[in-house]
Amino acid sequence: MTPPPARLPDSASLQAVLAGLDPASVDADLVPALAAAFRGFDFSLAQVDDEYWRDARSVIRSDGTRVGELRPWMMAELAKDGGDIRALWTRLKETDLQITEWRGNSAFVFAPTGTGVADYIQIALGREIEWRAGPVVNPDYRPWGEEELLDPSWPRHEGLPDTDRLAGPIYRLLDRAGGAFVHVRSFLDRCGRIERDKREAKRPELERRVIREVGPDGTRETPFLQAVPDWFDFVPRELRFFRDWEASSARSQLVFAHWALDVRDYTHKGEREVGFIPRPLKIPRERLQMTPETSVHQLMDRIEAIDRELALPFGWFFLMTHGHWVEPDVGLAIADGLKAQRVRLPDPDAAVLLRWSERTYGF
């Protein structure tokens, strides 16, 4: 009997799996729990070192007894003192009340759904721990406004001892901009469709637009679409990233073994915003920057070293599109070297780089 098709995860079922994990063994249990809930998927987990703080603080006593959430509790306490911040501070600094904070790091779960480079799902999570962070008010400094009480800056931001751990670790869906769960190929299709729709909506306006140039023979007018005939053929950078991966030496490896995607999909002022910023899971020891004295042959040595560090052929190129670890000028210099036949790359990689150099993109 043919097994039923695998059921794609959804937000509610993912949250149910996460809620059922024991903090004591959450890291070991996450992938098996997902595999049990969504049979047919081969899940893998990648964690990112990018500490963040949640805007969710609580108030506790020194013995750990929970008093309430910081903001509503603090506003009620301020009301008791008739809005007098000095009186509130004087009263609270003599108590044993403390603030808790949730601190986390991003984590991503992946699972392939096919053989294509974009045939996989991604789940964006936060791995979070609640800590005892500091006194409810700064005993050495009187706050001057409500916001200093509600959004305190005095809690410690350095590493905390394990004795100050209150809860967690837990895993939580990170739905910061509508991108907690994506099927990547479907998402790319959505990116392309929305971009086409946006451009098509401007067709009547662009058909009327002209470019005026003033020269010695007078003013010449050129229809915009005649001057820019490929305006409607624009390919979003998100699609180009995956197409370049598929067309290059990198195609021998899985995208999600090397990159996570910070996905956004939301509507702002009636305009649909959809796309992603790629985040490298592996980074080189040093940035590759272009300097006047750097030769193209030195650049070739450096990009080969980066590829070895990443264990990814042509990996330097995708770091370059990200923009931080390899400067775009490096790619342009190597493209010029290819055109002058001073250096060589494998034919697929050379074609991708030369195409990029004609119309660059980056994140």
Salt bridges, closest charged atoms under 4 A:
ASP10 OD2 - ARG7 NH1 3.59
ASP27 OD2 - ARG127 NH2 2.83
ASP50 OD2 - ARG279 NH2 2.67
GLU77 OE2 - LYS80 NZ 2.76
GLU77 OE1 - ARG91 NH1 2.80
ASP81 OD2 - ARG91 NH2 2.86
GLU101 OE2 - ARG57 NE 3.28
GLU101 OE1 - ARG103 NH2 3.34
ASP119 OD1 - ARG185 NE 2.40
GLU128 OE1 - ARG54 NH1 2.86
GLU128 OE2 - ARG172 NH2 2.92
GLU130 OE1 - ARG66 NH2 2.51
GLU147 OE2 - ARG71 NH2 2.96
ASP151 OD1 - ARG57 NH1 3.25
ASP162 OD1 - ARG165 NE 3.02
ASP164 OD1 - ARG132 NE 3.55
ASP164 OD2 - ARG156 NH2 3.11
GLU195 OE2 - ARG199 NE 2.57
GLU200 OE2 - ARG203 NE 2.49
GLU205 OE2 - ARG209 NH2 2.60
GLU213 OE1 - ARG220 NH2 3.13
GLU221 OE2 - ARG212 NE 2.79
ASP230 OD2 - ARG359 NH2 2.63
GLU238 OE2 - ARG237 NE 3.60
ASP244 OD1 - ARG355 NH2 3.32
ASP262 OD2 - ARG279 NH1 3.64
ASP265 OD2 - ARG190 NH1 2.56
ASP265 OD1 - ARG272 NE 2.69
GLU271 OE2 - LYS198 NZ 3.68
GLU309 OE1 - ARG285 NH1 3.69
GLU358 OE2 - LYS339 NZ 3.31
